[in-house]
């Protein structure tokens, strides 16, 4: 089992920044992948960014050059630095981990981009 807990969401103006954090209950270096997904009202959950074992990183086209995913293996932490936020980034953001062929999710943190 893996427990994941997100923090760092909130209300921010367009053009602003937020940093999301995710704490994992297990060593994230042992996981096949760790990443961030989001779900806006009325839409399907979508990949934002993830890191796959071996270091491969991929981002959704809509967040490239604005968002950065990072992990700290020593602290079992995953981060998402979000810059130049847009209203369309408004969503619930979920931390995800794939471990031992199973998908694990955090409970999500709300990010609202609005003036």
C-alpha atoms as a printed R data frame, in Angstrom:
    type eleno elety resid chain resno       x      y       z
1   ATOM     1    CA   UNK     A     1   0.000  0.000   0.000
2   ATOM     2    CA   UNK     A     2   0.997  3.568  -0.673
3   ATOM     3    CA   UNK     A     3  -0.560  6.605   0.983
4   ATOM     4    CA   UNK     A     4  -0.219  9.931  -0.744
5   ATOM     5    CA   UNK     A     5  -1.088 13.340   0.649
6   ATOM     6    CA   UNK     A     6  -1.087 16.559  -1.327
7   ATOM     7    CA   UNK     A     7  -0.734 20.105  -0.041
8   ATOM     8    CA   UNK     A     8  -0.132 23.572  -1.397
9   ATOM     9    CA   UNK     A     9  -3.274 24.312  -3.376
10  ATOM    10    CA   UNK     A    10  -5.183 27.548  -3.123
11  ATOM    11    CA   UNK     A    11  -6.415 30.634  -4.918
12  ATOM    12    CA   UNK     A    12  -3.977 32.526  -7.119
13  ATOM    13    CA   UNK     A    13  -4.297 35.289  -9.683
14  ATOM    14    CA   UNK     A    14  -3.557 34.682 -13.350
15  ATOM    15    CA   UNK     A    15   0.182 34.857 -13.950
16  ATOM    16    CA   UNK     A    16   0.930 33.780 -10.402
17  ATOM    17    CA   UNK     A    17   2.714 30.730  -9.032
18  ATOM    18    CA   UNK     A    18   1.985 27.857  -6.698
19  ATOM    19    CA   UNK     A    19   3.989 24.887  -5.517
20  ATOM    20    CA   UNK     A    20   2.211 21.641  -4.801
21  ATOM    21    CA   UNK     A    21   3.725 19.001  -2.556
22  ATOM    22    CA   UNK     A    22   2.954 15.320  -2.177
23  ATOM    23    CA   UNK     A    23   4.127 13.171   0.712
24  ATOM    24    CA   UNK     A    24   4.411  9.438   0.101
25  ATOM    25    CA   UNK     A    25   4.317  6.734   2.749
26  ATOM    26    CA   UNK     A    26   6.904  4.652   0.907
27  ATOM    27    CA   UNK     A    27  10.245  5.257  -0.742
28  ATOM    28    CA   UNK     A    28   9.280  6.935  -4.006
29  ATOM    29    CA   UNK     A    29  12.505  5.794  -5.614
30  ATOM    30    CA   UNK     A    30  11.063  2.262  -5.622
31  ATOM    31    CA   UNK     A    31   7.984  3.284  -7.574
32  ATOM    32    CA   UNK     A    32   7.570  2.734 -11.275
33  ATOM    33    CA   UNK     A    33   6.271  6.267 -11.707
34  ATOM    34    CA   UNK     A    34   5.136  9.265  -9.708
35  ATOM    35    CA   UNK     A    35   3.194 12.158 -11.109
36  ATOM    36    CA   UNK     A    36   0.493 14.788 -11.013
37  ATOM    37    CA   UNK     A    37  -2.911 14.658 -12.630
38  ATOM    38    CA   UNK     A    38  -5.760 17.154 -12.574
39  ATOM    39    CA   UNK     A    39  -9.491 17.163 -13.028
40  ATOM    40    CA   UNK     A    40 -11.508 20.235 -13.870
41  ATOM    41    CA   UNK     A    41 -15.299 20.361 -13.345
42  ATOM    42    CA   UNK     A    42 -17.077 18.389 -16.037
43  ATOM    43    CA   UNK     A    43 -13.846 17.053 -17.514
44  ATOM    44    CA   UNK     A    44 -11.898 13.827 -17.312
45  ATOM    45    CA   UNK     A    45  -8.826 13.489 -15.160
46  ATOM    46    CA   UNK     A    46  -5.724 14.240 -17.222
47  ATOM    47    CA   UNK     A    47  -1.993 13.840 -16.849
48  ATOM    48    CA   UNK     A    48  -0.106 17.010 -15.944
49  ATOM    49    CA   UNK     A    49   3.407 15.657 -15.452
50  ATOM    50    CA   UNK     A    50   5.104 12.488 -14.322
51  ATOM    51    CA   UNK     A    51   8.502 10.947 -13.699
52  ATOM    52    CA   UNK     A    52   9.012  7.351 -14.758
53  ATOM    53    CA   UNK     A    53  11.625  5.040 -13.256
54  ATOM    54    CA   UNK     A    54  14.952  5.794 -14.895
55  ATOM    55    CA   UNK     A    55  14.321  9.505 -14.884
56  ATOM    56    CA   UNK     A    56  12.123  9.970 -17.934
57  ATOM    57    CA   UNK     A    57   9.829 12.955 -17.460
58  ATOM    58    CA   UNK     A    58   6.849 13.968 -19.537
59  ATOM    59    CA   UNK     A    59   4.449 16.892 -19.414
60  ATOM    60    CA   UNK     A    60   1.094 17.724 -20.894
61  ATOM    61    CA   UNK     A    61   1.532 20.109 -23.822
62  ATOM    62    CA   UNK     A    62  -0.640 22.670 -22.049
63  ATOM    63    CA   UNK     A    63   1.805 23.015 -19.139
64  ATOM    64    CA   UNK     A    64   5.192 22.659 -20.837
65  ATOM    65    CA   UNK     A    65   7.562 25.517 -20.055
66  ATOM    66    CA   UNK     A    66   5.316 26.617 -17.163
67  ATOM    67    CA   UNK     A    67   5.248 23.661 -14.774
68  ATOM    68    CA   UNK     A    68   8.144 21.655 -13.346
69  ATOM    69    CA   UNK     A    69   7.912 18.286 -11.615
70  ATOM    70    CA   UNK     A    70  10.570 17.299  -9.130
71  ATOM    71    CA   UNK     A    71  11.059 14.583  -6.566
72  ATOM    72    CA   UNK     A    72  13.121 14.318  -3.426
73  ATOM    73    CA   UNK     A    73  13.871 10.655  -2.824
74  ATOM    74    CA   UNK     A    74  15.417 11.284   0.582
75  ATOM    75    CA   UNK     A    75  12.208 12.909   1.846
76  ATOM    76    CA   UNK     A    76   9.754 10.783  -0.160
77  ATOM    77    CA   UNK     A    77   8.334 13.975  -1.577
78  ATOM    78    CA   UNK     A    78   7.032 14.951  -4.992
79  ATOM    79    CA   UNK     A    79   6.588 18.553  -6.072
80  ATOM    80    CA   UNK     A    80   4.904 20.478  -8.845
81  ATOM    81    CA   UNK     A    81   6.092 24.028  -9.372
82  ATOM    82    CA   UNK     A    82   3.458 25.889 -11.341
83  ATOM    83    CA   UNK     A    83   4.318 29.258 -12.888
84  ATOM    84    CA   UNK     A    84   2.427 31.616 -15.174
85  ATOM    85    CA   UNK     A    85  -0.852 30.098 -14.057
86  ATOM    86    CA   UNK     A    86  -3.907 30.524 -16.240
87  ATOM    87    CA   UNK     A    87  -7.625 30.292 -15.426
88  ATOM    88    CA   UNK     A    88  -7.734 27.057 -17.421
89  ATOM    89    CA   UNK     A    89  -5.334 25.503 -14.907
90  ATOM    90    CA   UNK     A    90  -8.139 25.577 -12.345
91  ATOM    91    CA   UNK     A    91  -8.761 22.007 -11.204
92  ATOM    92    CA   UNK     A    92  -8.306 19.517  -8.410
93  ATOM    93    CA   UNK     A    93  -4.736 18.272  -8.593
94  ATOM    94    CA   UNK     A    94  -3.970 14.683  -7.627
95  ATOM    95    CA   UNK     A    95  -0.713 13.025  -6.747
96  ATOM    96    CA   UNK     A    96  -0.285  9.582  -8.318
97  ATOM    97    CA   UNK     A    97   2.093  6.698  -7.833
98  ATOM    98    CA   UNK     A    98   2.407  3.377  -9.590
99  ATOM    99    CA   UNK     A    99   3.923  0.790  -7.288
100 ATOM   100    CA   UNK     A   100   3.941 -2.956  -7.603
101 ATOM   101    CA   UNK     A   101   1.644 -2.640 -10.681
102 ATOM   102    CA   UNK     A   102  -1.014 -0.789  -8.648
103 ATOM   103    CA   UNK     A   103  -2.195  2.791  -9.074
104 ATOM   104    CA   UNK     A   104  -2.400  4.952  -5.951
105 ATOM   105    CA   UNK     A   105  -3.973  8.376  -5.587
106 ATOM   106    CA   UNK     A   106  -4.005 11.156  -3.077
107 ATOM   107    CA   UNK     A   107  -7.232 12.903  -2.126
108 ATOM   108    CA   UNK     A   108  -6.452 15.958  -4.201
109 ATOM   109    CA   UNK     A   109  -5.863 19.636  -3.638
110 ATOM   110    CA   UNK     A   110  -7.858 22.442  -5.223
111 ATOM   111    CA   UNK     A   111  -6.089 25.001  -7.385
112 ATOM   112    CA   UNK     A   112  -8.152 27.998  -8.457
113 ATOM   113    CA   UNK     A   113  -6.747 30.610 -10.821
114 ATOM   114    CA   UNK     A   114  -8.921 33.696 -10.833
115 ATOM   115    CA   UNK     A   115  -8.728 37.438 -10.533
